[in-house]
């Protein structure tokens, strides 16, 4: 099939490359001519493991193309996906300006029988609204508009597409449903479950899925607080509840709160939709507040570890991306935590393997090329992002570079016994702080059992 992706951001580029790998002819369109020129040179605007290689291969096979104008590719397309951004408005609702502009621009170009598909995350009822807008632009002629939400996680997007748990098709007519089934036929033939439903159901499914996953993160963070107060160990608890097949282990890793481009934005829009439709989502409203509070709480915990006179003390912050294997800093806990540390007088030295905030964010941070450089002279080191690079740190070398002896692990990536063996005080989440002077005779569960969890 000939397919066009309107938008070459994270979703559009990943989806386009993966659909090309399934055998379709894909053209990714973006009005940013410089971005298109860069893509043609194999220079991607985002970091995603394996994506650059996949794009290069599909371009060489002439299945994946890039264009700065939609005219020619849209006129010959069987299916056109809209994958532009839906940023949050001040009231929490999704801003559909880009979606509407893309739909109206595409409307005049669609050939008879072509299908317009909303891949962008949008509130329920958006497909109906876009259908009306497009029909109006075309002088009343009928246009098919469907919904096909994405379930891609940054850091594992290619596998999430090719080995997805399910494909959700939202279509309000048989022809639209048939076309989308043809798009995904190679995956459906592999046995991947297909949910075929209405556009409104598909739109709600996306919001509800993200909300439930975010709730699991918020829940285990509160359980971690309880474990600390009661003298427990959240690793035991997470393992114990995660082995229940009704619950599962994913998203039961405590940490500094969720961030990124999806969860915060989508659950705010979900909550706004509930208020607008007189069906308030009270759990989600509380979760939004608690997630922001979580970041502030951990900043104050870092300050307590820094001591009573934090001015001019140095802290090494390891990780500013909201999660590992991405360069995305949107709504990252680091964007809240670091400024609070600086306001208290701490000098922040930071490192991240891929992420670097844009100009104007995290001012006065000393950016370092390695984690070891960030640790030089630090009174304490804090792990904010669970990068594999940090799991492989030489802790003896790290300890030797620091002026202090405290390692705060806000992702629980280390076994406590391994850290204190090098003379460091180890402070983690939902577990007792421990150092060589008062080492427990029994190893933590983290020393013996891997906790399977999938952070947002």
C-alpha positions as a printed Julia matrix, in Angstrom:
456×3 Matrix{Float64}:
   0.0     0.0    0.0
   1.01    3.61  -0.49
   0.96    5.31   2.9
   1.75    8.87   3.95
   2.77    9.96   7.44
   2.04   13.64   8.16
   4.67   14.55  10.74
   8.2    13.24  11.23
   8.41   13.39  14.99
   8.92   10.4   17.24
   5.65    8.62  16.37
   5.55    9.46  12.68
   9.14    8.5   11.98
   9.06    5.27  13.98
   5.69    4.19  12.58
   6.72    5.07   9.03
   9.98    3.11   9.23
   8.24    0.08  10.75
   5.44    0.1    8.17
   8.08    0.27   5.44
   9.71   -2.78   7.01
   6.35   -4.55   6.68
   6.51   -3.95   2.92
   4.48   -0.77   2.4
   5.66    2.24   0.43
   5.91    5.09   2.93
   6.38    8.82   2.48
   6.94   10.87   5.61
   5.93   14.51   5.14
   7.01   17.47   7.23
   6.71   21.17   6.39
  10.09   21.75   8.04
  12.31   21.6    4.95
  15.5    21.54   7.03
  14.29   18.5    8.94
  13.43   16.72   5.7
  16.86   17.53   4.27
  18.48   16.16   7.43
  16.41   12.96   7.27
  17.5    12.42   3.69
  21.07   12.56   5.02
  20.12    9.91   7.61
  20.2    12.5   10.43
  17.28   11.82  12.79
  15.64   14.47  15.02
  15.22   11.97  17.88
  17.26    9.22  19.48
  15.63    5.8   19.54
  17.64    2.56  19.68
  17.73    0.9   16.26
  15.7     3.57  14.48
  18.54    5.21  12.55
  19.6     1.85  11.17
  16.04    0.9   10.23
  15.48    4.22   8.44
  18.71    3.81   6.49
  17.83    0.27   5.41
  14.3     1.15   4.3
  15.53    4.18   2.39
  18.04    1.98   0.57
  15.2    -0.4   -0.34
  13.26    2.62  -1.64
  10.33    1.87   0.64
  10.81    4.95   2.81
  10.79    8.47   1.37
  10.7    12.0    2.76
   8.98   15.1    1.38
   8.59   18.71   2.48
   5.22   19.13   0.76
   2.21   16.77   0.89
   0.8    17.46  -2.58
   2.2    14.62  -4.67
   2.42   11.82  -2.06
  -1.05   12.45  -0.57
  -2.76   12.48  -3.98
  -1.62    8.91  -4.65
  -1.92    7.54  -1.1
  -4.28    4.78   0.01
  -3.95    5.77   3.67
  -2.76    9.02   5.26
  -1.75    8.99   8.94
  -1.7    12.2   10.97
   1.1    11.94  13.54
   1.62   15.57  14.58
   1.87   16.76  18.16
  -1.03   17.37  20.54
   0.62   19.47  23.27
  -1.18   20.28  26.48
  -3.04   23.56  26.82
  -2.91   25.52  30.03
  -6.2    23.97  31.2
  -4.85   20.46  30.6
  -6.83   19.74  27.44
  -5.05   18.62  24.28
  -4.25   21.35  21.78
  -5.54   20.03  18.45
  -4.27   22.96  16.39
  -1.67   20.89  14.55
  -4.06   17.99  13.99
  -6.73   20.25  12.52
  -4.22   22.09  10.32
  -2.83   18.8    9.0
  -6.32   17.44   8.32
  -7.45   20.57   6.5
  -4.27   20.71   4.41
  -4.66   17.03   3.54
  -8.4    17.26   2.83
  -8.06   18.96  -0.53
  -5.51   16.39  -1.69
  -7.12   13.08  -0.69
  -8.16   10.96  -3.62
 -11.61    9.3   -3.59
 -11.59    6.19  -1.41
  -8.49    7.16   0.58
  -8.53    6.92   4.37
  -7.41    9.59   6.83
  -6.2     8.1   10.12
  -5.52    9.87  13.42
  -2.42    8.3   14.96
  -1.87   11.29  17.26
  -3.25   10.92  20.79
  -6.53   12.86  20.88
  -9.59   13.2   23.16
 -12.68   11.09  22.46
 -14.82   12.52  19.7
 -11.9    14.02  17.77
 -12.27   11.68  14.77
 -15.92   12.76  14.43
 -14.88   16.41  14.62
 -12.08   16.0   12.05
 -14.45   14.18   9.71
 -16.8    17.18   9.79
 -13.96   19.65   9.2
 -12.56   17.68   6.28
 -15.96   17.18   4.66
 -16.6    20.9    4.97
 -13.28   21.71   3.32
 -14.11   19.34   0.47
 -17.5    20.91  -0.13
 -19.51   18.22   1.6
 -18.03   15.18  -0.14
 -17.76   12.17   2.15
 -14.39   11.4    3.73
 -13.41    8.42   5.86
 -11.61    9.22   9.11
 -10.39    6.52  11.48
  -8.47    6.32  14.76
  -5.43    4.1   15.31
  -3.73    4.92  18.63
  -0.05    4.14  19.1
   1.4     2.31  22.09
   5.09    3.03  21.62
   7.45    3.46  24.54
  10.49    5.63  24.03
  13.54    3.38  24.22
  11.78    0.27  22.9
   9.55    1.66  20.16
  10.55   -0.65  17.31
   9.91   -3.78  19.36
   6.7    -2.23  20.68
   5.49   -1.8   17.09
   6.63   -5.12  15.66
   5.71   -7.19  18.72
   2.85   -5.12  20.08
   0.43   -6.6   22.6
  -2.49   -5.52  20.43
  -3.53   -3.41  17.47
  -6.46   -1.08  18.13
  -8.45    0.03  15.1
 -11.14    2.65  15.56
 -13.38    2.8   12.5
 -16.99    3.81  12.05
 -17.49    2.11   8.67
 -16.52   -1.23   7.12
 -14.29    0.21   4.37
 -12.09    2.08   6.85
 -11.8    -1.04   8.99
 -10.8    -3.13   5.97
  -8.1    -0.67   4.89
  -6.53   -0.54   8.34
  -6.6    -4.31   8.63
  -4.73   -4.45   5.32
  -2.11   -2.03   6.68
  -1.44   -4.3    9.64
  -2.02   -7.63   7.88
   1.6    -8.85   8.36
   1.32   -8.35  12.12
  -2.2    -9.76  12.34
  -1.01  -12.86  10.46
   1.64  -13.31  13.17
  -1.15  -13.7   15.71
  -1.07  -10.24  17.25
  -4.55   -9.53  18.67
  -6.7    -7.04  16.79
  -9.27   -4.88  18.54
 -11.68   -3.44  15.99
 -14.06   -0.91  17.46
 -15.48    2.6   17.06
 -13.32    5.71  16.83
 -14.49    6.94  20.24
 -13.67    3.62  21.91
 -10.21    3.63  20.35
  -9.56    7.18  21.51
 -10.63    6.38  25.08
  -8.56    3.18  25.07
  -5.34    5.11  24.51
  -6.04    7.54  27.35
  -7.22    4.84  29.73
  -4.19    2.62  29.07
  -1.73    5.4   29.84
  -3.69    6.45  32.9
  -3.68    2.94  34.34
   0.07    2.51  33.79
   0.72    5.89  35.4
  -1.43    4.81  38.35
   0.8     1.74  38.85
   3.84    4.0   39.04
   2.14    6.34  41.49
   0.96    3.39  43.55
   4.36    1.73  43.92
   5.93    5.08  44.85
   3.49    5.44  47.72
   4.14    1.82  48.74
   7.86    2.64  48.74
   7.19    5.5   51.16
   5.3     3.09  53.41
   8.16    0.6   53.28
  10.62    3.27  54.37
   8.44    4.34  57.29
   7.76    0.78  58.41
  11.3    -0.5   57.91
  10.37   -2.65  54.93
  11.89   -3.27  51.52
   9.89   -2.3   48.44
  11.78   -4.82  46.29
  10.24   -7.69  48.25
   6.82   -6.06  48.0
   7.06   -5.33  44.27
   8.18   -8.89  43.58
   5.44  -10.3   45.77
   2.6    -8.43  44.12
   4.07   -8.47  40.6
   4.06  -12.25  40.41
   0.27  -12.14  40.66
  -0.77  -12.61  37.04
  -3.69  -10.27  37.54
  -1.21   -7.47  38.35
   2.06   -8.25  36.59
   5.52   -6.85  37.35
   5.62   -4.04  34.77
   5.6    -0.43  36.03
   6.22   -1.5   39.63
   9.63    0.15  39.89
   9.7     3.01  42.43
  11.4     6.21  41.39
  11.18    9.99  41.17
   7.84   10.09  39.35
   6.84    9.67  35.72
   7.61   12.14  32.95
   8.09   12.24  29.2
   5.96   13.34  26.31
   3.02   11.0   26.92
   1.98   10.19  30.47
   1.83   13.7   31.99
   0.17   15.24  28.94
  -2.24   12.39  28.3
  -3.49   11.96  31.84
  -4.08   15.71  32.18
  -6.12   15.61  29.0
  -7.93   12.49  30.28
  -8.81   14.33  33.48
  -9.92   17.41  31.54
 -12.12   15.24  29.32
 -13.73   13.71  32.39
 -14.53   17.14  33.8
 -15.84   18.38  30.45
 -18.17   15.39  30.1
 -19.29   15.44  33.77
 -17.53   12.15  34.45
 -14.65   13.32  36.68
 -11.66   10.98  36.98
 -10.89   11.47  40.66
  -8.06    8.92  40.85
  -6.29   10.57  37.94
  -6.75   14.05  39.39
  -5.09   12.9   42.62
  -2.33   11.12  40.69
  -1.41   14.3   38.79
  -0.92   16.2   42.05
   0.99   13.38  43.75
   3.37   12.93  40.84
   4.44   16.58  41.01
   4.67   16.38  44.78
   6.89   13.29  44.44
   9.56   15.23  42.56
   9.61   17.99  45.15
   9.76   15.49  48.03
  12.82   13.78  46.56
  14.53   17.12  46.0
  14.11   17.86  49.71
  15.4    14.39  50.54
  18.54   15.1   48.52
  18.98   18.36  50.39
  18.72   16.54  53.72
  21.47   14.16  52.61
  23.59   17.14  51.56
  23.61   18.36  55.14
  22.55   21.44  57.07
  24.68   23.92  55.08
  24.18   23.06  51.39
  25.66   26.3   50.05
  28.61   25.57  47.8
  28.25   21.84  48.28
  28.46   19.84  45.06
  26.02   17.24  43.86
  26.56   14.96  40.87
  23.29   14.35  39.03
  23.45   11.24  36.84
  20.67   11.3   34.26
  18.39   14.09  33.08
  16.3    12.19  30.51
  12.93   11.14  31.89
  13.9     7.48  31.36
  16.75    5.45  29.91
  17.38    4.94  26.19
  15.93    8.28  25.11
  17.13   11.86  24.81
  13.7    13.18  25.83
  13.7    15.56  28.8
  10.07   16.64  28.55
   8.5    16.62  32.05
  11.6    14.85  33.36
  11.91   14.78  37.16
  15.3    16.43  36.68
  13.6    19.62  35.48
  11.92   19.98  38.88
  14.6    18.53  41.15
  17.7    20.33  39.85
  16.32   23.9   40.16
  15.21   23.17  43.75
  18.72   21.99  44.6
  20.21   25.1   43.02
  17.81   27.39  44.9
  19.13   25.87  48.13
  22.71   26.66  47.11
  23.98   23.34  45.74
  26.34   23.37  42.77
  24.99   20.85  40.27
  27.31   18.87  38.02
  25.3    16.7   35.63
  25.75   13.98  33.05
  23.43   12.09  30.71
  24.52    9.7   27.91
  22.11   11.22  25.36
  19.95   13.99  26.78
  20.82   17.66  27.06
  18.03   20.16  27.83
  17.47   22.96  25.31
  18.67   26.48  25.98
  16.84   28.13  28.85
  16.31   24.93  30.83
  18.51   23.96  33.77
  20.65   27.09  33.75
  23.96   27.2   35.66
  24.37   23.43  35.53
  27.93   22.23  34.96
  27.55   19.7   32.13
  30.05   16.86  32.16
  31.1    14.4   29.46
  31.12   11.37  31.78
  29.56   10.3   35.05
  33.04   10.17  36.58
  33.7    13.79  35.61
  30.42   14.79  37.26
  31.49   12.99  40.45
  34.77   14.89  40.86
  34.64   16.65  44.22
  30.94   15.84  44.72
  29.61   15.69  48.26
  26.99   13.22  47.05
  25.96   11.59  43.78
  22.34   11.07  42.73
  21.09    8.67  40.05
  17.93   10.1   38.46
  17.74    8.01  35.27
  18.15    4.24  35.03
  20.65    4.22  32.17
  22.5     0.91  31.64
  25.67    3.03  31.6
  25.17    3.77  35.28
  24.55    0.14  36.17
  28.03   -0.57  34.8
  29.79    2.17  36.76
  33.07    1.36  38.47
  31.92    2.2   41.98
  35.43    2.11  43.4
  36.5     4.74  40.89
  33.37    6.79  41.57
  33.95    6.73  45.32
  37.57    7.77  44.84
  36.57   10.86  42.87
  33.92   12.08  45.32
  34.58   14.37  48.28
  31.65   12.84  50.16
  30.59    9.22  50.48
  26.83    9.13  49.74
  25.28    7.6   46.63
  21.55    8.25  46.3
  19.99    5.8   43.87
  16.5     7.05  43.01
  16.0     4.15  40.57
  17.21    1.25  42.76
  19.58    0.02  40.07
  22.25   -1.3   42.45
  22.48   -4.1   44.96
  23.1    -2.42  48.33
  25.92   -4.79  49.24
  27.77   -3.9   46.05
  27.65   -0.17  46.83
  28.71   -0.28  50.47
  31.55   -2.67  49.63
  33.28    0.37  48.17
  32.84    2.47  51.29
  29.81    4.41  50.09
  26.66    5.17  52.03
  23.76    3.89  49.93
  20.39    5.64  49.94
  17.72    4.17  47.68
  13.93    4.2   47.35
  11.7     2.13  49.62
  14.68    0.45  51.31
  16.7     1.32  54.41
  19.75    3.53  53.95
  22.86    1.44  54.55
  26.6     1.85  54.9
  29.51   -0.35  55.87
  29.21    0.6   59.53
  25.74   -0.91  59.91
  25.51   -3.43  57.14
  22.68   -5.92  57.51
  23.6    -9.54  57.81
  21.02  -10.56  55.24
  21.23   -9.46  51.64
  18.5    -7.36  50.11
  16.19   -8.99  47.62
  17.92   -6.83  45.0
  21.09   -8.82  45.66
  19.35  -12.06  44.82
  16.36  -11.47  42.58
  15.95   -9.27  39.5
  12.83   -7.14  39.68
  11.18   -7.06  36.25
   9.74   -3.61  35.75
   9.08   -1.29  32.84
   9.39    2.39  33.76
   7.37    4.91  31.8
